[in-house]
Each structure stands twice: as structure tokens, then as C-alpha cells.
Amino acid sequence: MGTRSTYRIIEKQKEDQEQLALVYVQYDGYPSGHPSRVAEWLSGAMVVNGFNTSTPTLAFNGAGCLAARFVGYIKEDRIGNVYLYPFKYRANCGEDYMYDIIVDESESTIKMIAYDYNDNKMFEGTPQEFASKYSKQTV
């Protein structure tokens, strides 16, 4: 049995938030599993409004761009394991952990929030802070 998780990609503009994607992942959803890899990936990213040839390789032209690239990143071009679900299934598909990735386009920032299976907040901060807290240290 896997450690199930969901990611909710959220676009924040001023006081409003809009859910863009709910991504269900069957295996390795504990914080030091794929969420720490996601946090490391997002740590080097920029949120931009428009782009050109000098835009860094890992940049997202807003939250919709991040959501699309995230699905490709986490899916790894393999069958199974990663699925898109309707938002009504958040906290209703047997998740052990739930993660929010919030893109604030007005501030050009990315924030992560992690919840356990009881919907208790375990973490809130930047992807860099998440990676520092949960990534496995290699010696």
C-alpha cells in the first residue's frame, strides 16, 4: 500500500484564491518523499508575468503555467500513480497527506502548506523552507 497524497495548486490574486488543479499521487506522499523533491524543484523557480529569451529555465508564467508544468514534472511520463481529480475529492480519496502550492502572482511568490490525514496543518512556508525541513540529507 502506498502513502497517498494530493496536491492542490492555488492561484492567489489579492484576497481571492482560485483552485486550478487537484493532483492525486498514489505512492511516496510522506513529506520526505516526492513532496521534498517538489519543494527542491520549486526552490529554484521564479514566477513571472510575461517571458522572453532571458527568462530563467525554471520560471512559471503565472499559476496556470506552474500547474501545467507541475503535472508533467510529477507524472514523469509513466502510466499510473498520478491522476487529476475533481476538487470535491480533496480529503476524500484516502490521502495520508495533503499539500497546497499557492502561487501569489501579485507578489511573484510560491508558498507550500502541508496537512496530515486529519487536515491538521503541519507546515506553512516557502518551498526552500519545506526542503530544508523535510529533505533527506545525503552524506
N, C-alpha and C positions, 0 to 999 in steps of 0.2 A: 504494500500500500504506500502511496506517495504522500508527501506533505503538500497538500493543496493550498493554492493561494489565488487571489485575484488582485489585479492592478486596475485602478480607476484613474484614467487620465482626465484631468480637470483643467479647463481654461478659466482663468480669473481675469476679469476686467473691472477695475474699480471695486465696487461692492458686490458685483454679480459673479456667480460661478456657474459654469456650464459643463456637464459631464460629456466627454467626447467619445470615450471608449471604455469598455469593461473587458479586460483580458483575463481569462481563466488559465492557470498553469497547473498541470497535474502533479508534477514532481519538484522536489527540492525548494519549496517555498519558505523554509525557515530563513530567518534574517541573514545568516552567513552563507546561504545557498545563492540561487540566482539573484535575489534582491541586492546582495552586496556587489555582485558583478554589474547589475544595472546601475547602482549608485556610482561605482567607479567609472562606468561609461558616461553617465551624465555629468560627472565631476569636471570633465574637460570640455563640456559643451557650452555654447552660447545661444541665447535666444535673441533673434534679430527681427527687425521689421524691414524686409527687403534684403536682397543679397546681390553680390557681384563676384567677379573673379578673385577679389582679395578676401572674401569671406572665408573664415577658417573651415577646415574639412568637417568638423563636427559642430554644426550650427543648425538651429531649427528656426525656420521662418514662421514662428508662432506655434501655438499649441497643437493645431491640426497637423502641422508638419512633424512635430515631435511624436504625436500619436501614431502616425503612419510609419515613421522610422522605427519606433519602439516595437511595433508588431513584427516588423521584419527582423529586428535585432533579436528579440526573444524567441521567435519562431525557428530561426536557424535553418529554414528551408527543409524541414523534416515533417513527416506525417505524424499526426497525433500530438499529444502533450499540451499544445497551446491552442486555445479556442477563443473566439469572440462570443460574448454572451449578452443578452439584453440586460439593461441596468437593474431590472426588478430582481435578478438573481444574486445581486450583491448580498453577501452574508447568508445566502440560501443555497449554496452549492457545496456545502461540506468543507469550506475553507478552514485551514488551521491558522492562516494569517491573511490579512488584507492590507494592501498598500495603496496609497494615493500619491500620484505625481501631479503636483499643481504647478501650472505654468502661469506666471503673472506677466502678461505681455507688456503692461504699462511700466513695470519695474525691470523687465528683462531678467527675471529670476526663475529658478526651479526649486521647489520645496518637496520633500518627501515626508509622508506620515505613515506610520506602521501601527497596525492594530492586531491584537490576538483574536482567537476564535470567539471570545466573549465581547468583542468590539471595544475592548479597553485599549486606550492609546498607549503604545509602548515607546514611540519615538516621534519627534517632530523636529525637522531641521533641514539643512541643505544636503544634497547628495554627498558632498565631501564629508560632512559630519556623520552621515549614515555609514559610509565606507570606513571611516576611522573607527567607528564603534563596533561594526559587525564583520568586517572583512577578516578572513583568516590570515594570520601572519605567517609568511614563509621564511624559513631560516636557511 
